[in-house]
Amino acid sequence: MDAARALYRKDSEWAAPFLWRSEFNNIMALAMRKGLVRLDEAKAMQGEIADLLAGREYFVPAGLVLELAEKSGCTAYDCEFALLPCALM
């Protein structure tokens, strides 16, 4: 988390597709199962990140996601993040 905070200090114009919430929750669930983070810590981090991204979450058109997934062989999840700049236009 320290590395993320340092990066944010350098560039605070972060944006993400709405998918980030599910991705983050999945990471936190895994970290909790491994005993790396407690539930209260995971909730606190989720809230902090949600505040940070407030007003900077975007819908990425599903059709574009599928087109890029087919062309690139990447997961739809990765394509949604890759296509985020298109959603910002």
C-alpha positions as semicolon CSV with decimal commas, in nm:
position;residue;x (nm);y (nm);z (nm)
1;M;0,000;0,000;0,000
2;D;0,295;0,234;0,061
3;A;0,401;0,203;-0,304
4;A;0,049;0,292;-0,417
5;R;0,043;0,597;-0,191
6;A;0,381;0,711;-0,326
7;L;0,260;0,673;-0,683
8;Y;-0,059;0,864;-0,600
9;R;0,149;1,153;-0,464
10;K;0,323;1,172;-0,803
11;D;0,004;1,134;-1,011
12;S;-0,335;1,171;-0,846
13;E;-0,547;1,152;-1,163
14;W;-0,644;0,788;-1,121
15;A;-0,939;0,626;-1,294
16;A;-1,073;0,272;-1,318
17;P;-1,356;0,074;-1,469
18;F;-1,629;-0,022;-1,225
19;L;-1,478;-0,370;-1,242
20;W;-1,204;-0,258;-1,002
21;R;-1,435;-0,322;-0,707
22;S;-1,478;-0,690;-0,789
23;E;-1,108;-0,728;-0,864
24;F;-1,014;-0,564;-0,535
25;N;-1,262;-0,773;-0,337
26;N;-1,120;-1,089;-0,492
27;I;-0,766;-0,989;-0,395
28;M;-0,876;-0,906;-0,040
29;A;-1,066;-1,235;-0,006
30;L;-0,752;-1,424;-0,105
31;A;-0,538;-1,218;0,133
32;M;-0,783;-1,285;0,418
33;R;-0,781;-1,660;0,348
34;K;-0,400;-1,655;0,361
35;G;-0,408;-1,462;0,688
36;L;-0,232;-1,162;0,536
37;V;-0,506;-0,914;0,618
38;R;-0,801;-0,903;0,858
39;L;-1,157;-0,827;0,749
40;D;-1,156;-0,487;0,918
41;E;-0,831;-0,396;0,739
42;A;-0,969;-0,509;0,403
43;K;-1,283;-0,301;0,455
44;A;-1,077;0,002;0,553
45;M;-0,860;-0,031;0,242
46;Q;-1,166;-0,075;0,021
47;G;-1,317;0,242;0,165
48;E;-0,995;0,436;0,118
49;I;-0,967;0,332;-0,245
50;A;-1,336;0,396;-0,311
51;D;-1,292;0,749;-0,177
52;L;-0,982;0,796;-0,391
53;L;-1,167;0,687;-0,707
54;A;-1,493;0,870;-0,629
55;G;-1,614;1,027;-0,952
56;R;-1,339;0,852;-1,150
57;E;-1,507;0,514;-1,215
58;Y;-1,619;0,446;-1,569
59;F;-1,831;0,207;-1,770
60;V;-1,641;0,028;-2,046
61;P;-1,863;-0,096;-2,334
62;A;-1,889;-0,474;-2,328
63;G;-1,869;-0,502;-2,706
64;L;-1,531;-0,333;-2,713
65;V;-1,410;-0,556;-2,430
66;L;-1,505;-0,869;-2,623
67;E;-1,349;-0,741;-2,946
68;L;-1,019;-0,671;-2,775
69;A;-1,029;-1,002;-2,590
70;E;-1,072;-1,185;-2,919
71;K;-0,793;-0,993;-3,091
72;S;-0,545;-0,999;-2,804
73;G;-0,610;-1,330;-2,630
74;C;-0,614;-1,141;-2,299
75;T;-0,881;-1,189;-2,036
76;A;-1,190;-0,973;-2,053
77;Y;-1,090;-0,833;-1,714
78;D;-0,755;-0,714;-1,848
79;C;-0,917;-0,577;-2,162
80;E;-1,160;-0,371;-1,956
81;F;-0,869;-0,199;-1,784
82;A;-0,681;-0,162;-2,115
83;L;-0,983;0,003;-2,275
84;L;-1,036;0,250;-1,993
85;P;-0,885;0,540;-2,192
86;C;-1,159;0,485;-2,454
87;A;-1,422;0,522;-2,183
88;L;-1,268;0,852;-2,076
89;M;-1,321;1,010;-2,419
